[in-house]
């Protein structure tokens, strides 16, 4: 892409703070802790009538004891390769470090516009001290304070001179959020689908912290894929940093149309998996359950899939009208079947049933199986319609809504699912007064 700006620098110079300011929201996790940003993080900025992508990268390190060092460095180089403009951030308070010198030598060999951005210049004295950064040899040098925004306007004026507006991407594309507990294979699935090491994958739980958005356009399918941080139990979220990662994963879930809930086949469905599913259901998101690492399950029999699926449906009842696909992200087994299931759920969420058809079939069902009486009185159903929401919702008009119990509402939902295809899509039933 020719309209990407990548922010590069060593840890703790303020890259994520600048990223948040450019995209206009607290979208990247910032913390006074080295190595907070690990994967590439994408957002969009608009300035001078131009809209361009911004990439926040992990802190560039060398010779540390961080097990992610090589992976982070590869991610930074990947971001630099795809960007049109590079923003090299340094810290005025710490001065020029050996690592700054090393990054500068690398960037001087890159055949792209490089803007040296000296951060934390918020008074006259720091401005005087910051002049030493001219020795790094970059003509385009700017002095800013990303926390307050001072100087960022001049920087953006210069950066946008090198940005070409591109046609806007389709914004109505389905969004699939890959969610689940830590270390179940979320990033591995993303990489397998995209055919590249888009996200860092290690056996260490919690490697992914920010949600990662990727554009997918293969085999006639087009959508946005969102890889998220693992969502673990609140009692196990001890670091503030991980807490914010989980919050961001939940926000990514809210942004999605369909949630691909990954469970570990070797561990089975656990309470936290059910909690995540309930969270998606409460927010009316489409749901597909992916049983990953199926290749690692030993002693599989002819009925293993059927029996495993029965256990899952029993655990997630009453909402068990959900596609379940058994995959191996590592071996790329049935991953495209998972995509097909997600695309079907997208259509199911958008399905509209004519009012005449609803009344014709459902009023007959209600007449054959009426609701139980309440204090000797029976509710009388008069009319049914589907509401104009972005998820399946139905209003049943009765003479007295208080006479309809939750158990009968569940019966009505089951009948709708039996008569129409809403597989994977949570349904909301509203009982309203006919007046």
N, C-alpha and C positions, 0 to 999 in steps of 0.2 A: 504494500500500500504506500502511496506517496504522500499521505497526510498524517503520519504518525510521529509523535515527539516522544523520545525515550529519555527518562531521567536516570542518570548513572552517577555513582559515587560510592565512597566507602561507607561503612555503617555509621549511623547517628549523625549525619550531616543535615538532616531535615528533608530528605527526598519525599517521604510520604506526606509530610506537612504541606510541601509545595504541591504535590499531586492533589491533595484534598482541596486546596485553594483553587487550583485550575479547574477541577471538575465541579466545584461549587457545592460539595457536600463532604461529610466525613465518611468517605468511601473506603479509604485504606486504613489499616490498623496502625496507629502510632503509639509508641511506647518508648520509654527511656531504657531500652534494652537492645543490645546488639543482635542483629539477625532476625528482627521482627518480620520484615517482608522477605519471603523466600521465592515465591513464584512471580512471574510477570503478572501485573495487575492492570487491566485496561479501563479507561474511562474516556469521556468526551468533553471537550472544551470549546466554547464559542467566543471568538474575539475578532473585532473588525470585520464582521460579516462572514467570517470563515469558521467552519466547524472541523475540528481535527481530533484525532485520537491521542491520548496521553498514556504512556506506559510507565508504571512505577516498578522499579526493579529491586532485587535484593542487594544488600550492601556487598560491594566487591571486596573480597578478602583474599589474603594469600599467606600461607605458612601458619595458619591458625590450627587449633585443635577441634574446630567445628566439623562434624561429620558431613555437613551439608556444603562445605566450602566448594568442592569441585562442581556440584550440581548448581549452586547459586551462580558461580562464575560462568557456567555454560548458558544459564538462563539470561544473564546480563548480555553476553555476546550475541545470543539469539535475538534479544530485543534490539540491540544495536544494528543488527543486520536488516531487520525489517523496518526500521525507522528512517524517516527522511531527515530529521533533525535530532541532534543529540544535545542534551542539557547535562553538563558535567558539574555536579554540585560539590562544593567544599565548605569548610567551616571556618569562619573568620576568627572564632574564639580559640581554636586549637592551632591555627596557622598551617603552613604547608607540612605535610607528613611524608614519609617515605612512600606510603601507599598512594598518596595523591600524585607524587612524582611518577610512580609506576603506571597509574591509570592515564596520566597526561601523555606519557611516551606512547602508550598504545593508541590513544585517541588522535594524536598528531599524525598517525599513519592511516587513519580512517578517511576515506574520500567522501566526507559528508560535512555539512555545516555543524560546527561544534560551538556551543555557547558555554563559556565558563561562568558559573553562577556562584558568587561568594555569598553564602548565607549568614544570617545572624549579625548583619551590619545594621544596628539600630540606633547608633549615636555617632557623634563626631569623632570620638576617640577610636571606636571600632573601625570607622571608615579610614582613619589614618593607618591603623595597623593592617587593614585589609589590602592596602596598596602593594604589599609584598607578593600578592598572587599574580601581578602582572608578569612576574619572572617565569611563570609557567608557559608563557609564549602564545597565549590565545588572544587574537585581535578582538573577538567578541566577548568582552568580559563585563559582567553586570553585578552590581552590589545590591542585595535585597535582604529583607527580613520576612521570611515566608510565614512566620507566625502572625504577623500583623498585615502582611500584603505590601509593605513598603517596597517600591522598586519593581514589583511584578508587572505593572502596566507597561513600563518601558521595555522589559524583557519580552513580553508578549507582542508588542509592536514589532520588535525586531524578528522574533521567531516566525510570525505569520507572513513575513515577506518571502519566506522559503516554503510556504504551504500552498498547495493547490487544492481548491475545493473539488471534491469528488461527488458524483451523484449519491444521494442518500441511500443507504441500505434499506431494504424492506423492513419496516418497523413492526409489521403485523406477523412476523414469523413466530411459530410456536416456540416456547421456551421450556426446556426440560432441565430440571434441577436434579442432580445426582446427590442423594442424601443417604445418610446411614451412620452407624456407629464408626468410631475410628478404626482404620486399618482393615476395612472389609473389601477394599479394591475399587474405591470411587475414582481415584486418579488413574488407575490402571485401565479402567473402562474408557475414560475420556481419551487416553492416549491410544487405545486400541481402535476406537472409532475414528479418530482423526488421522491415525497412521503416522504420528510423530510424538516425540517426547515433549508434549505441550506442558505437562506438569511434572514436578519432581515426585518420584516414586521411591520410597524406601520402606523397609519393614517397620519403621518407627511410627507408632501412632501419633497423629497430630502434625504430620509433615505439611499438609495443606492447612493454611490459616485463613486466607482471604478467599472468597468465592472467585472462581476463574471462569470468565465468559469466553466461549469459543464458537465460531461460526462454522456450521456443517452444511456442506452442499455436495452430496455424493449419491449416486444411484437413484436419482430422481427425488431425493428427500432433502429438504432444506429446513433448518431450524437452528436455534441457539442452544448450546449445551453449557450448563452451569455446574462446575465441580465445586463442592463446598467442603468446609471443614467438618470433621467427624463430630457428631452431636452425642456427647456422653452424659451420664446422669449428673444432675446438679451437684450432688455430694462429691463427685470426682473432679469437678472443675475447680481447681485450687488456684491456678494462676489467673491474675486479672487478664493477662494476655489471651489465654484460652477462653475466658469468659466472653471477651469481645468477639473472638472467632466464632463461637457458638451463636452469639447474637446475630452476627453477620450471615451465618448459614441460615438462620431462621428467616432473616429478611430476604435472602435469596429464594427461599421456599415460597415466600409470599409473592415474589416477583414472577414465579414460574406458572406455567399452565398445567404441566404434568410433573409429578415427582417420581423419579426412578429410585425406589427404596431398595438399597442393596443389603442383603443379609448374607452372613458367612455360612456356607453350607456345612462347614465342619463344626460350627458352634450351634447351629439351629436358630430359630427365631426366639429372641429374648424380650424381656419387658421393655427395654429401651427402644427396640424396633417397633413395638406396638405403640409406644408413646409418640414416636415420630410419625407413624401412620395416622394416629389420632389428630396430631397437629395439622397434618396436610388435609385430613378430612374436615376438620373444623374450619379451615380456610377455603374449603370447597375446591381443592386442587385435584386434578386427575391423578390417579395412582397406578403404578405398575410395580410389582414386586419382582426383583431380580435375585435369584439364589445363585450367588457367585461362588467360585472355587468348587464347582460340582465335580471337576476332574480329580479333586483330592479326596473325594468320599470313597472309602473302600467298601468292598463286598456289595456293590450295587446289584440289585436283582431286577427282574422284569417289571415288578410293581413298585420299585423304589420311588420313582417320580410321583406316581399316584399317591402313595402313602405319605410322602413328605408334603405334598400339596394339601392333603387332607388335614395334616397336623397344623399347617399354617392357617388354613381357612377356619379351623376350629378355634384357633387362638385369636383371630381378628374378627370373629363374629360379633355383631350381626352383619357388619359391612364386609362381606366376603366375596362380593361380585367383582373381583379384581383379577386382572391378568397376572399369571405367575410364570416366569420364564427362567429356566435353569441354564446358567451360562458359565463360561470360564473366560474372564477378561484376559488372562495370561495366554490362553490357547486360542483366543478369539472364537470360541464356540458359541453359536447362537446369539452373538451380539447384535446382528442385524435383525434377527427375529425380535429382539428387545425393542429396536427402533420401530419396527412395524407395529408392535403392540402399543407403543407410545403414540404413534401417529393415529392409530384407531381410537385411542382414548381421547385425543384432541377432538376428533369428529364427534365422538359420543357426548362430550361436554357441550358441544354446539348444537346438538340435535334438537329440533323443534317439532313438537307434535301438534297437529291441528286441534283446535278446541272441540270441533264437532266429533273428531275421532276419539278424543279423550272421554267425552261425555257418553259416547255410544258404548264404549267397552267398559269403562270403569263404573258407571252407574249400574250396569248390569251385574258386575262383580259385587258391588256393595249390596245390591238387592238380594243376591244369592247368599252372601255372607255378611249380614248386617252387624254393626257394632253392638257390643253388649249394653244393656240398659244401665243407667245411673239413677239410683233412687226411683226405680220404676219408670223412668222416662228414656225414650230412645232418640238419639240425634237423627235428624233427617237431612240427607245430603241433597242439595238442589242443583249444584253447578260446579264444574271443574275447569280450570284453565291453567296453562303454563305461563309463568311470569316472565317478563322481558329482562332477565338477568343473564350474566355471562357464565352461569352454571345452571344445571337443571333444577328448577324450583317450581312447585305446583301449589296452587291455592284451591282448597276445597271449601266451598261455601255451604254452611249448615245453619239450622235454626238456632242452635246453641253450641258454640265451640267448646264450652266447658264439659260437655257430655262425651267428648272424644278423648279417650285415654291414649297415652303414649304407645301402648302395645298395639292399638289399632292403627296408629300412624305408621308403625313399623310394618304392619300388614299391608297398608296401602302402598308403601314404598316397594315392598316385595312384589306386589302385583304389577306395579309399573315396570319393574325390572324384568318380570316374567313376560310382559307383553311387548316391551320395547327394549332396544339395545342401548343401555347406559352403562355398560361394563367399564369399570375403572373410574366412573364419575360419581362422586358423592351427590346425593339428592336431598333437597330440603323440602319438607312438607309443611305447609301453612294451613291451619284450620281457621277460617274466618266466618264471621257472621254474615248471613245472607242480606242483612240490612246495611 
